[in-house]
Amino acid sequence: GHDSPWGFRITVDEPETLGVDRLANLEGALSLEGAVLVVDAGTATKFDLLEGVNPRSFPGGAIAPGFEISYEAMLARAEKLKRVDLSKFSPVLGYNTDTAIRSGVLHGFAAQVDGMVARIFEERQLRPPLQVVATGGNAPFLQGRARFVTQFRPRLTQEGLRELARKI
């Protein structure tokens, strides 16, 4: 939980409400220098910032619906739209309904991530070098689409838990 020996200070209000996955991601990101924004693309898309230097701190983040939740909600409410294969290539500008759905879901997800990254960095007045690390089950959908993601670490949560276990 929040009271475990994390390698960073937690400066958010109500730290007891934080998900351990978010904290573990930040622990895993401690090996990176400078400001690090972790984008955990799972059921929810979580944006968590690690900033400062010795000690580093977690001032907060943001939580948005995951892209699968948004996709399922769209299909449930737009009865004429059908499920499409999201693993196929799609240009940004779809040339039929299938490619338009695929584009909106995948490029829209990447645009949401890029938009949130830009806003967080702007609000915190952070300057390069900035690291944006994507993790989580839906992170592969960001590859080649999200412009601000600097690296992909699919096992970041587990890396952070391993580092925490070494301290206990």
SEBA-292089 format. One record per residue (C-alpha): residue in three letters; x, y, z. Coordinates in steps of 0.1 Angstrom, whole numbers, plus 2048, in hexadecimal, padded with zeros to 3 digits. Layout:
N
ALAXYZ ...
This chain:
168
GLY800800800 HIS809824802 ASP81C81F822 SER834806813 PRO859810810 TRP85681F7ED GLY8758317DF PHE8628527DA ARG84C8697EF ILE8278687EA THR81988B7EC VAL7F58867E0 ASP7D788B7F6 GLU7C986B805 PRO7E68547FC GLU7D383780B THR7BC8377ED LEU7D88317D4 GLY7D98117C1 VAL7F87FD7C7 ASP7FC7F77A2 ARG80281D79D LEU81C81E7B9 ALA82D7FF7AC ASN82F80F789 LEU84082D798 GLU8588177AC GLY86180678B ALA86782877B LEU880834795 SER89D82777F LEU895842766 GLU8A486576A GLY89088676A ALA86B88976A VAL859869761 LEU835865757 VAL828841759 VAL80B83A742 ASP7FB81974D ALA7E380F731 GLY7CD7F5740 THR7A87F374A ALA7AD817753 THR7C782D744 LYS7DC83C761 PHE7F585975E ASP80C85B77C LEU828874780 LEU84A86E791 GLU85E88E795 GLY87989F7A8 VAL89B8927B2 ASN8A68807D2 PRO88C87D7E0 ARG8758787C2 SER85087D7C7 PHE82F8737BA PRO8198937B9 GLY7FC8827A8 GLY7ED875788 ALA7CE870774 ILE7B785376D ALA7A284F74D PRO78D83373E GLY7A281972C PHE79F818707 GLU78D7F6708 ILE772805720 SER76D822708 TYR76B80A6EA GLU7527F36FB ALA73D811706 MET73C81E6E2 LEU7327FC6D4 ALA7177F86EF ARG70781A6E7 ALA70C81D6C1 GLU6F87FF6B5 LYS703802691 LEU728801699 LYS7377DE69A ARG7567D06AA VAL7767D2695 ASP7987C2696 LEU7AD7DB6A9 SER7CD7C96A0 LYS7CB7D367B PHE7DD7F266E SER7C781166B PRO7D183365E VAL7C6851673 LEU7AC85A659 GLY79683B654 TYR78A833631 ASN76C81E63C THR75981765C ASP7717FC668 THR790811664 ALA77E82F672 ILE77681C692 ARG79980D694 SER7A883068F GLY7918416A8 VAL7978266C3 LEU7BD8226BE HIS7C98446B2 GLY7AF8556CA PHE7BE8416E7 ALA7E184C6DD ALA7D58716D9 GLN7C686F6FC VAL7E786370A ASP7FB87E6F8 GLY7E2899702 MET7E488F727 VAL80A88C726 ALA80C8AF717 ARG7F48BE730 ILE8058AE74E PHE8278BA744 GLU8198DD73C GLU8078DF75E ARG8268D4771 GLN83C8EA75B LEU8538CD754 ARG86E8D073A PRO8828B6727 PRO89089D72B LEU86F88D734 GLN868867735 VAL84685972C VAL844834734 ALA82781F727 THR81D7FF738 GLY7FE7EA73C GLY7EB7D2726 ASN7E17EC70D ALA8037FD70A PRO80B7EB6E9 PHE7EE7FE6D9 LEU80281E6E0 GLN8218136CD GLY8258266AD ARG80883D6B7 ALA80F84F6D7 ARG82986A6CF PHE8348726F2 VAL83A84F6FF THR86084A701 GLN86182670C PHE84B807712 ARG8507F2731 PRO8357D7731 ARG8407CA753 LEU8457EA765 THR82C7E2781 GLN83E7C1788 GLU8607D3787 GLY8547EB7A1 LEU8467CF7B7 ARG8687BD7B4 GLU87A7DC7BF LEU8627E17DC ALA8677BD7E7 ARG88D7C27E8 LYS8877DE802 ILE8717CA819 
